[in-house]
Every structure is written in structure tokens, then in C-alpha cells.
């Protein structure tokens, strides 16, 4: 599944389940979550954490494909990170040495320092900013997470030797491979979709796509209803005769990262409303689209009430024209999800739909 999807986005919201666990459940059903924990947190390491789409878990053999991004940290990292490296390089070097001596270690364990505001959502100390610079530039990596807090260590103690020893490709070669991975994962995609998958630079992505089209690896196709947006299809892609799917799609699933693509493919408008004030939300706080066949036919706002052992359905919104079997299929999927999460029952708090 990871080879097909390419990466799993990590997010701190835990109202239902951590985001990186959900895509595998959507695709293969109930699976032991400890398999993903083992692959990403224990030797022999199969996955490493880095900035792929956002913070993501990525197969370790693709570490080499992101070294160009690490090398461009001075230009591409967030402003606070660039500034601390530029203005206080000796401090950053000292933080790196502390990680080398004490890792794996959390930012909160390195030094007691009065937090300062570095953005609208977080208060980061200078140590945390320095660690994020070192993480972006590849000088430290995530050994694991503890209660979701990242524990930093040097790559040599975390990643497999063969992954680190793999030759570093030229940036254009790495970017071409990332576009190939995105094309395989997406099936049919516009240039914007391919670029967004790994958050690649706009101008360089256009060049890489043109090169892959010229090489015959990507086919440029017209898609009805896409207007001026050209479609790209991997040359070896297979087109299924029938799609018999049933899945709840997490808000951070690769299928719905690019919202414009979701509208182009499914006619389904989806926006994440976590940061929208409650009175202004249309559908709910943690809303999952429901895939049935080849269509997104409904959306549900879900919450795990772990103390009560219940999967709460706080809102249910079928799409116009949803097939008659939508609710029955959704009920089956919710029961399976609840069982996988270790919850005893599904409880509808949306009384209009219960």
C-alpha cells in the first residue's frame, strides 16, 4: 500500500484517529496498527519522517529523492528556521551537538527556555526552531514520536545504512522520480495535482512533466469536463472495467489532498473545517467523505469517544443523487471502523439521521 500511495501525511488532530493510520484502513480494511508503528519507529526502519506533502512518513529507500530539498533549506525552509541559521549558526551547531550526545531527544528535554511566538498556532522556543531547521536540512531526523512529540536523533542512528549510502541523484532526476510516483498514485492527474503531491516547485515540475511526456512515460490526455486543464496518465496505467469500492476517506488522505482535483473527478466540494468557528461550519469538525463504487456519495462527521467505547456519528450528509444503498453500506463501514478502533458500538448523535 505504501509503495502505491507513496507517503502518509502526519497530523496532530486525534479526534477520531491519527491521520497517518487512516489511509491504510481505507484501502485494505482493518489492519494491526502496530505494523505501521514498527515500520516507522523501530529497526529495521521501513519508513522515515520528512517533509513530503506536509510532515509525512515515506519509504526509506526514497530518502535519496529528498536530498535536493534538504540541500535547499537555506532558500525553502520557513522564515524562522532560515533566520535562526543565518543569525545564530553557533547556537544551531550547539543544538545539533546536543542531539548527537543525547538523542533520541525531544525539544522540551534539551533546554528550558521561555517560549516565543513563531506563528499563529504554535509557540516555539529557539531550540525547537533550530531543531526544525536541522530536520528540514536532513542533519537530524525523527527517531519516533512520544505522545505525538517528535524525538530527534542523527540519521546514522535511525535510518538503514543502505538508505543513507544510496547515491544522491541530481535534483532533476529526483524530481522526475517523484512525479512518476505521484502519477502512479493518482492515476489521472493535472499538472497541479502532480506538483502538489510532493509539494514540488512549479517551474521545475512543468519541466519534469514535459521531459516524461517526451520520454513516453507520461501520456498527455484530454479529460471530459476538465476544460483547459490537461490530464496526464502513466503510460503503463491500467484502466479498471469496474470499481467496487467502499471506504471512508480521512481528511488527510492523498485521494483528497488537492481539493480542485476532488471537484474535477467527483463533483464533490470538500473543505476541512477544523479551523472554522463552530457556528460557521457546514458539515462538521472532522468530516470524512464516503466512497462507494467510483463516487463520493456522502460525508460524516466522526469522533472516537474512547471513554464510552463509542464511535460517534455527529453529522451525516448524503450527496444529491446518492444511491439508495448508501446508508446501508455506510453503516457496515462504520461498524468495521469502530471495531478496528477498539470501540464497542456506533452511536448516532445526529438524531436526524439515526
C-alpha positions as a Markdown table, in Angstrom:
| # | Residue | x | y | z |
|---|---|---|---|---|
| 1 | Unk | 0.0 | 0.0 | 0.0 |
| 2 | Unk | 2.8 | 2.4 | 0.8 |
| 3 | Unk | 4.5 | 1.7 | -2.5 |
| 4 | Unk | 1.3 | 2.5 | -4.3 |
| 5 | Unk | 0.4 | 5.6 | -2.3 |
| 6 | Unk | 3.9 | 6.9 | -1.8 |
| 7 | Unk | 3.6 | 8.6 | 1.6 |
| 8 | Unk | 1.3 | 9.1 | 4.6 |
| 9 | Unk | 0.6 | 12.6 | 5.9 |
| 10 | Unk | 1.0 | 13.1 | 9.7 |
| 11 | Unk | -1.3 | 15.5 | 11.6 |
| 12 | Unk | -1.7 | 16.3 | 15.3 |
| 13 | Unk | -5.6 | 16.1 | 15.4 |
| 14 | Unk | -6.7 | 13.0 | 17.2 |
| 15 | Unk | -10.5 | 13.4 | 17.4 |
| 16 | Unk | -11.0 | 10.1 | 15.5 |
| 17 | Unk | -7.6 | 8.5 | 15.0 |
| 18 | Unk | -4.2 | 9.9 | 14.0 |
| 19 | Unk | -4.2 | 10.8 | 10.3 |
| 20 | Unk | -1.4 | 8.5 | 9.2 |
| 21 | Unk | -3.2 | 5.4 | 10.3 |
| 22 | Unk | -6.4 | 6.0 | 8.2 |
| 23 | Unk | -5.3 | 5.7 | 4.6 |
| 24 | Unk | -4.3 | 2.0 | 5.0 |
| 25 | Unk | -7.6 | 1.3 | 6.7 |
| 26 | Unk | -9.4 | 2.9 | 3.8 |
| 27 | Unk | -7.6 | 0.8 | 1.3 |
| 28 | Unk | -7.1 | -2.6 | 2.9 |
| 29 | Unk | -9.5 | -2.6 | 5.8 |
| 30 | Unk | -8.7 | -3.4 | 9.5 |
| 31 | Unk | -5.0 | -4.0 | 9.9 |
| 32 | Unk | -2.8 | -4.1 | 13.0 |
| 33 | Unk | -1.7 | -0.5 | 13.6 |
| 34 | Unk | 1.4 | -1.7 | 15.3 |
| 35 | Unk | 2.7 | -2.8 | 11.9 |
| 36 | Unk | 2.8 | 0.9 | 10.9 |
| 37 | Unk | 4.4 | 1.8 | 14.2 |
| 38 | Unk | 7.1 | -0.8 | 13.8 |
| 39 | Unk | 7.8 | 0.2 | 10.2 |
| 40 | Unk | 8.2 | 3.9 | 11.2 |
| 41 | Unk | 9.7 | 3.7 | 14.7 |
| 42 | Unk | 11.8 | 0.5 | 15.1 |
| 43 | Unk | 14.7 | -1.1 | 13.3 |
| 44 | Unk | 14.9 | -2.2 | 10.6 |
| 45 | Unk | 13.3 | 1.1 | 9.7 |
| 46 | Unk | 11.0 | 0.9 | 6.7 |
| 47 | Unk | 9.6 | 4.5 | 6.8 |
| 48 | Unk | 11.2 | 7.8 | 7.7 |
| 49 | Unk | 9.6 | 11.1 | 8.6 |
| 50 | Unk | 10.2 | 14.2 | 6.4 |
| 51 | Unk | 8.5 | 17.0 | 4.5 |
| 52 | Unk | 6.9 | 15.1 | 1.7 |
| 53 | Unk | 3.4 | 16.5 | 1.2 |
| 54 | Unk | 3.4 | 18.0 | 4.7 |
| 55 | Unk | 5.1 | 16.2 | 7.5 |
| 56 | Unk | 4.9 | 12.6 | 6.1 |
| 57 | Unk | 6.0 | 9.0 | 6.5 |
| 58 | Unk | 7.9 | 8.0 | 3.4 |
| 59 | Unk | 9.6 | 4.7 | 2.4 |
| 60 | Unk | 13.3 | 4.8 | 3.5 |
| 61 | Unk | 14.5 | 3.9 | 0.0 |
| 62 | Unk | 13.2 | 7.2 | -1.2 |
| 63 | Unk | 15.4 | 9.2 | 1.3 |
| 64 | Unk | 17.7 | 10.0 | -1.6 |
| 65 | Unk | 14.9 | 11.6 | -3.6 |
| 66 | Unk | 14.5 | 14.4 | -1.0 |
| 67 | Unk | 18.1 | 15.4 | -0.5 |
| 68 | Unk | 17.8 | 18.2 | -3.0 |
| 69 | Unk | 15.1 | 19.6 | -0.7 |
| 70 | Unk | 17.4 | 19.2 | 2.3 |
| 71 | Unk | 20.1 | 21.0 | 0.4 |
| 72 | Unk | 17.8 | 23.9 | -0.4 |
| 73 | Unk | 16.8 | 24.5 | 3.2 |
| 74 | Unk | 18.5 | 27.9 | 3.2 |
| 75 | Unk | 16.1 | 29.0 | 0.5 |
| 76 | Unk | 13.0 | 26.9 | 1.0 |
| 77 | Unk | 12.6 | 26.4 | 4.8 |
| 78 | Unk | 10.2 | 28.6 | 6.7 |
| 79 | Unk | 11.4 | 32.1 | 7.6 |
| 80 | Unk | 12.1 | 31.5 | 11.3 |
| 81 | Unk | 14.2 | 28.5 | 10.5 |
| 82 | Unk | 16.3 | 30.3 | 7.9 |
| 83 | Unk | 16.7 | 33.3 | 10.2 |
| 84 | Unk | 18.0 | 31.3 | 13.2 |
| 85 | Unk | 20.5 | 29.5 | 11.0 |
| 86 | Unk | 21.6 | 32.8 | 9.4 |
| 87 | Unk | 21.8 | 34.8 | 12.6 |
| 88 | Unk | 22.8 | 32.2 | 15.2 |
| 89 | Unk | 24.7 | 29.4 | 13.4 |
| 90 | Unk | 26.7 | 28.7 | 16.6 |
| 91 | Unk | 23.5 | 28.1 | 18.5 |
| 92 | Unk | 22.2 | 25.7 | 15.8 |
| 93 | Unk | 25.5 | 23.8 | 15.9 |
| 94 | Unk | 25.3 | 23.5 | 19.7 |
| 95 | Unk | 21.7 | 22.1 | 19.4 |
| 96 | Unk | 23.0 | 19.6 | 16.8 |
| 97 | Unk | 25.8 | 18.5 | 19.2 |
| 98 | Unk | 23.2 | 18.0 | 22.0 |
| 99 | Unk | 21.2 | 15.8 | 19.8 |
| 100 | Unk | 24.3 | 13.8 | 18.8 |
| 101 | Unk | 25.1 | 13.4 | 22.5 |
| 102 | Unk | 21.6 | 12.7 | 23.9 |
| 103 | Unk | 19.4 | 11.6 | 21.1 |
| 104 | Unk | 16.7 | 10.4 | 20.7 |
| 105 | Unk | 15.5 | 13.5 | 22.5 |
| 106 | Unk | 12.6 | 15.9 | 22.4 |
| 107 | Unk | 12.9 | 19.7 | 22.1 |
| 108 | Unk | 11.4 | 20.1 | 25.5 |
| 109 | Unk | 14.2 | 18.0 | 27.0 |
| 110 | Unk | 17.2 | 19.9 | 25.6 |
| 111 | Unk | 16.9 | 23.2 | 27.4 |
| 112 | Unk | 14.5 | 25.2 | 29.5 |
| 113 | Unk | 13.8 | 28.3 | 27.6 |
| 114 | Unk | 11.0 | 30.8 | 27.6 |
| 115 | Unk | 8.8 | 30.1 | 24.6 |
| 116 | Unk | 8.3 | 32.8 | 22.0 |
| 117 | Unk | 5.5 | 33.1 | 19.4 |
| 118 | Unk | 6.6 | 31.9 | 16.0 |
| 119 | Unk | 3.3 | 31.5 | 14.2 |
| 120 | Unk | -0.5 | 31.6 | 14.7 |
| 121 | Unk | -0.8 | 28.1 | 16.0 |
| 122 | Unk | 2.3 | 27.3 | 18.0 |
| 123 | Unk | 4.7 | 28.8 | 20.5 |
| 124 | Unk | 8.2 | 27.5 | 19.6 |
| 125 | Unk | 11.3 | 28.0 | 21.6 |
| 126 | Unk | 14.6 | 28.9 | 19.8 |
| 127 | Unk | 15.6 | 25.3 | 20.4 |
| 128 | Unk | 12.6 | 24.0 | 18.6 |
| 129 | Unk | 13.2 | 26.3 | 15.7 |
| 130 | Unk | 16.8 | 25.2 | 15.5 |
| 131 | Unk | 15.7 | 21.5 | 15.6 |
| 132 | Unk | 13.2 | 22.2 | 12.8 |
| 133 | Unk | 16.0 | 23.7 | 10.7 |
| 134 | Unk | 18.2 | 20.7 | 11.3 |
| 135 | Unk | 15.3 | 18.4 | 10.5 |
| 136 | Unk | 14.5 | 20.2 | 7.2 |
| 137 | Unk | 18.1 | 20.2 | 6.2 |
| 138 | Unk | 18.4 | 16.5 | 6.9 |
| 139 | Unk | 21.0 | 16.8 | 9.7 |
| 140 | Unk | 18.6 | 15.3 | 12.2 |
| 141 | Unk | 15.6 | 13.0 | 11.7 |
| 142 | Unk | 12.7 | 11.7 | 13.8 |
| 143 | Unk | 13.6 | 8.6 | 15.8 |
| 144 | Unk | 9.9 | 8.2 | 16.8 |
| 145 | Unk | 7.1 | 10.2 | 18.4 |
| 146 | Unk | 6.2 | 10.1 | 22.1 |
| 147 | Unk | 2.6 | 11.2 | 22.7 |
| 148 | Unk | 3.0 | 12.8 | 19.3 |
| 149 | Unk | 6.0 | 14.8 | 20.3 |
| 150 | Unk | 8.9 | 14.2 | 17.9 |
| 151 | Unk | 12.1 | 12.7 | 19.3 |
| 152 | Unk | 15.1 | 13.8 | 17.3 |
| 153 | Unk | 18.3 | 11.9 | 16.6 |
| 154 | Unk | 21.0 | 11.9 | 14.0 |
| 155 | Unk | 20.2 | 9.9 | 10.8 |
| 156 | Unk | 23.1 | 7.5 | 11.2 |
| 157 | Unk | 21.4 | 6.1 | 14.4 |
| 158 | Unk | 17.9 | 5.9 | 12.8 |
| 159 | Unk | 17.9 | 5.1 | 9.1 |
| 160 | Unk | 19.3 | 2.0 | 7.5 |
| 161 | Unk | 22.9 | 2.2 | 6.3 |
| 162 | Unk | 21.9 | 1.3 | 2.8 |
| 163 | Unk | 19.4 | 4.1 | 2.6 |
| 164 | Unk | 22.0 | 6.7 | 3.7 |
| 165 | Unk | 24.6 | 5.2 | 1.4 |
| 166 | Unk | 22.5 | 5.3 | -1.7 |
| 167 | Unk | 23.9 | 7.7 | -4.3 |
| 168 | Unk | 22.4 | 11.2 | -4.3 |
| 169 | Unk | 20.6 | 11.8 | -7.6 |
| 170 | Unk | 20.7 | 15.2 | -9.4 |
| 171 | Unk | 17.7 | 17.3 | -8.4 |
| 172 | Unk | 16.1 | 16.9 | -11.8 |
| 173 | Unk | 16.4 | 13.1 | -11.6 |
| 174 | Unk | 14.9 | 13.0 | -8.1 |
| 175 | Unk | 12.1 | 15.3 | -9.2 |
| 176 | Unk | 11.3 | 13.1 | -12.2 |
| 177 | Unk | 11.0 | 10.1 | -9.9 |
| 178 | Unk | 8.7 | 11.9 | -7.5 |
| 179 | Unk | 6.5 | 12.9 | -10.4 |
| 180 | Unk | 6.4 | 9.2 | -11.5 |
| 181 | Unk | 5.4 | 8.2 | -8.0 |
| 182 | Unk | 2.7 | 10.8 | -7.9 |
| 183 | Unk | 1.4 | 9.8 | -11.4 |
| 184 | Unk | 1.1 | 6.1 | -10.3 |
| 185 | Unk | -0.6 | 7.1 | -7.1 |
| 186 | Unk | -3.1 | 9.5 | -8.7 |
| 187 | Unk | -4.0 | 7.5 | -11.8 |
| 188 | Unk | -5.1 | 10.6 | -13.8 |
| 189 | Unk | -3.8 | 14.0 | -12.9 |
| 190 | Unk | -3.4 | 17.5 | -14.0 |
| 191 | Unk | 0.0 | 19.3 | -13.6 |
| 192 | Unk | -1.2 | 21.0 | -10.4 |
| 193 | Unk | -2.1 | 17.6 | -8.9 |
| 194 | Unk | 1.3 | 16.1 | -9.7 |
| 195 | Unk | 3.1 | 19.1 | -8.3 |
| 196 | Unk | 1.0 | 19.2 | -5.1 |
| 197 | Unk | 1.6 | 15.5 | -4.2 |
| 198 | Unk | 5.2 | 16.1 | -3.0 |
| 199 | Unk | 4.9 | 20.0 | -3.0 |
| 200 | Unk | 7.3 | 20.4 | -5.8 |
| 201 | Unk | 8.4 | 23.7 | -7.3 |
| 202 | Unk | 6.1 | 25.0 | -10.0 |
| 203 | Unk | 8.5 | 25.8 | -12.8 |
| 204 | Unk | 10.6 | 22.6 | -12.2 |
| 205 | Unk | 7.6 | 20.4 | -12.1 |
| 206 | Unk | 6.4 | 21.7 | -15.5 |
| 207 | Unk | 9.9 | 20.8 | -16.9 |
| 208 | Unk | 9.9 | 17.4 | -15.4 |
| 209 | Unk | 6.4 | 16.6 | -16.8 |
| 210 | Unk | 7.4 | 17.7 | -20.2 |
| 211 | Unk | 10.5 | 15.5 | -20.1 |
| 212 | Unk | 8.4 | 12.5 | -19.0 |
| 213 | Unk | 5.9 | 13.1 | -21.8 |
| 214 | Unk | 8.7 | 13.4 | -24.3 |
| 215 | Unk | 10.2 | 10.1 | -23.0 |
| 216 | Unk | 6.8 | 8.4 | -23.4 |
| 217 | Unk | 6.5 | 7.7 | -19.6 |
| 218 | Unk | 3.5 | 10.1 | -19.2 |
| 219 | Unk | 0.7 | 10.3 | -21.7 |
| 220 | Unk | -1.0 | 13.7 | -22.2 |
| 221 | Unk | -4.7 | 13.1 | -22.4 |
| 222 | Unk | -7.9 | 15.1 | -22.6 |
| 223 | Unk | -10.5 | 14.6 | -19.8 |
| 224 | Unk | -14.1 | 15.5 | -20.4 |
| 225 | Unk | -15.1 | 18.3 | -18.1 |
| 226 | Unk | -11.6 | 19.4 | -17.2 |
| 227 | Unk | -11.6 | 22.4 | -19.5 |
| 228 | Unk | -8.2 | 23.8 | -20.2 |
| 229 | Unk | -6.5 | 21.5 | -17.6 |
| 230 | Unk | -4.5 | 18.8 | -19.4 |
| 231 | Unk | -4.6 | 15.4 | -18.0 |
| 232 | Unk | -1.5 | 13.1 | -17.5 |
| 233 | Unk | -1.6 | 9.4 | -17.4 |
| 234 | Unk | 1.2 | 7.0 | -16.6 |
| 235 | Unk | 2.0 | 5.1 | -19.8 |
| 236 | Unk | 1.7 | 1.7 | -18.0 |
| 237 | Unk | -1.5 | 2.6 | -16.1 |
| 238 | Unk | -4.3 | 0.0 | -16.3 |
| 239 | Unk | -8.0 | 1.2 | -16.6 |
| 240 | Unk | -10.3 | -1.0 | -14.5 |
| 241 | Unk | -13.5 | -2.3 | -16.1 |
| 242 | Unk | -15.4 | -1.9 | -12.8 |
| 243 | Unk | -14.8 | -0.2 | -9.5 |
| 244 | Unk | -16.3 | -1.9 | -6.4 |
| 245 | Unk | -15.1 | 0.3 | -3.6 |
| 246 | Unk | -16.4 | 1.1 | -0.2 |
| 247 | Unk | -14.3 | 3.3 | 2.0 |
| 248 | Unk | -14.3 | 6.2 | 4.5 |
| 249 | Unk | -11.7 | 8.7 | 3.4 |
| 250 | Unk | -9.7 | 10.6 | 6.1 |
| 251 | Unk | -9.4 | 14.3 | 5.8 |
| 252 | Unk | -5.6 | 14.0 | 5.2 |
| 253 | Unk | -5.9 | 11.1 | 2.7 |
| 254 | Unk | -3.8 | 11.5 | -0.6 |
| 255 | Unk | -7.0 | 11.0 | -2.6 |
| 256 | Unk | -8.4 | 14.4 | -1.4 |
| 257 | Unk | -5.3 | 16.5 | -0.9 |
| 258 | Unk | -5.8 | 18.6 | -4.0 |
| 259 | Unk | -9.4 | 19.9 | -3.5 |
| 260 | Unk | -9.8 | 21.1 | -7.1 |
| 261 | Unk | -9.0 | 17.6 | -8.3 |
| 262 | Unk | -11.7 | 16.2 | -6.0 |
| 263 | Unk | -14.2 | 18.5 | -7.6 |
| 264 | Unk | -13.0 | 17.7 | -11.1 |
| 265 | Unk | -13.1 | 14.0 | -10.6 |
| 266 | Unk | -16.1 | 13.5 | -8.3 |
| 267 | Unk | -18.1 | 16.7 | -8.5 |
| 268 | Unk | -17.6 | 16.8 | -4.7 |
| 269 | Unk | -16.7 | 20.0 | -2.9 |
| 270 | Unk | -14.6 | 19.3 | 0.2 |
| 271 | Unk | -13.1 | 21.7 | 2.7 |
| 272 | Unk | -11.5 | 21.0 | 6.0 |
| 273 | Unk | -13.4 | 22.9 | 8.7 |
| 274 | Unk | -11.3 | 22.1 | 11.8 |
| 275 | Unk | -10.2 | 25.8 | 12.0 |
| 276 | Unk | -13.6 | 27.2 | 11.1 |
| 277 | Unk | -15.6 | 28.6 | 14.1 |
| 278 | Unk | -18.2 | 26.0 | 15.0 |
| 279 | Unk | -21.2 | 28.2 | 14.1 |
| 280 | Unk | -19.9 | 28.7 | 10.6 |
| 281 | Unk | -19.2 | 25.0 | 9.8 |
| 282 | Unk | -21.3 | 23.5 | 7.1 |
| 283 | Unk | -20.7 | 19.8 | 7.7 |
| 284 | Unk | -18.7 | 19.4 | 11.0 |
| 285 | Unk | -15.3 | 19.3 | 12.6 |
| 286 | Unk | -13.7 | 16.1 | 11.4 |
| 287 | Unk | -15.6 | 15.1 | 8.3 |
| 288 | Unk | -14.8 | 12.0 | 6.2 |
| 289 | Unk | -16.1 | 11.6 | 2.6 |
| 290 | Unk | -17.6 | 8.2 | 1.9 |
| 291 | Unk | -16.6 | 6.4 | -1.3 |
| 292 | Unk | -19.0 | 4.0 | -2.8 |
| 293 | Unk | -18.2 | 2.5 | -6.2 |
| 294 | Unk | -16.5 | 5.3 | -8.1 |
| 295 | Unk | -18.3 | 8.2 | -6.4 |
| 296 | Unk | -18.1 | 10.2 | -3.2 |
| 297 | Unk | -21.7 | 9.8 | -2.1 |
| 298 | Unk | -21.8 | 11.2 | 1.4 |
| 299 | Unk | -19.8 | 12.7 | 4.3 |
| 300 | Unk | -19.9 | 12.0 | 8.0 |
| 301 | Unk | -18.5 | 14.0 | 11.0 |
| 302 | Unk | -16.9 | 11.3 | 13.3 |
| 303 | Unk | -15.4 | 11.3 | 16.8 |
| 304 | Unk | -14.0 | 8.5 | 18.9 |
| 305 | Unk | -15.4 | 8.6 | 22.4 |
| 306 | Unk | -12.8 | 6.3 | 23.9 |
| 307 | Unk | -14.1 | 6.6 | 27.5 |
| 308 | Unk | -17.5 | 5.5 | 26.4 |
| 309 | Unk | -16.3 | 3.0 | 23.9 |
| 310 | Unk | -18.3 | 4.6 | 21.1 |
| 311 | Unk | -17.8 | 5.8 | 17.6 |
| 312 | Unk | -19.9 | 9.0 | 17.5 |
| 313 | Unk | -21.6 | 10.0 | 14.2 |
| 314 | Unk | -22.1 | 13.7 | 14.8 |
| 315 | Unk | -23.4 | 14.5 | 11.4 |
| 316 | Unk | -24.4 | 12.7 | 8.2 |
| 317 | Unk | -24.8 | 14.4 | 4.8 |
| 318 | Unk | -25.7 | 12.3 | 1.7 |
| 319 | Unk | -24.9 | 13.9 | -1.6 |
| 320 | Unk | -27.7 | 14.7 | -4.0 |
| 321 | Unk | -28.4 | 11.7 | -6.1 |
| 322 | Unk | -26.6 | 9.3 | -3.6 |
| 323 | Unk | -27.7 | 5.7 | -4.4 |
| 324 | Unk | -30.4 | 4.0 | -2.2 |
| 325 | Unk | -27.8 | 1.6 | -0.7 |
| 326 | Unk | -25.6 | 4.5 | 0.6 |
| 327 | Unk | -26.8 | 4.4 | 4.2 |
| 328 | Unk | -26.6 | 0.6 | 4.5 |
| 329 | Unk | -23.1 | 0.5 | 3.0 |
| 330 | Unk | -22.1 | 3.3 | 5.3 |
| 331 | Unk | -23.4 | 1.5 | 8.4 |
| 332 | Unk | -21.3 | -1.5 | 7.5 |
| 333 | Unk | -18.2 | 0.6 | 7.1 |
| 334 | Unk | -18.8 | 2.4 | 10.4 |
| 335 | Unk | -19.2 | -0.9 | 12.2 |
| 336 | Unk | -15.9 | -2.1 | 10.7 |
| 337 | Unk | -14.2 | 1.2 | 11.6 |
| 338 | Unk | -15.4 | 1.1 | 15.2 |
| 339 | Unk | -14.2 | -2.5 | 15.6 |
| 340 | Unk | -10.7 | -1.6 | 14.2 |
| 341 | Unk | -10.5 | 1.4 | 16.7 |
| 342 | Unk | -11.4 | -0.9 | 19.6 |
| 343 | Unk | -14.8 | 0.8 | 20.2 |
| 344 | Unk | -17.8 | -1.3 | 21.2 |
| 345 | Unk | -20.5 | 0.5 | 19.2 |
| 346 | Unk | -21.5 | 3.1 | 16.7 |
| 347 | Unk | -23.6 | 5.9 | 18.3 |
| 348 | Unk | -25.5 | 8.4 | 16.2 |
| 349 | Unk | -25.6 | 11.7 | 17.9 |
| 350 | Unk | -27.0 | 13.2 | 14.7 |
| 351 | Unk | -30.7 | 12.4 | 15.6 |
| 352 | Unk | -32.0 | 13.5 | 12.2 |
| 353 | Unk | -30.1 | 10.6 | 10.6 |
| 354 | Unk | -30.1 | 7.9 | 13.3 |
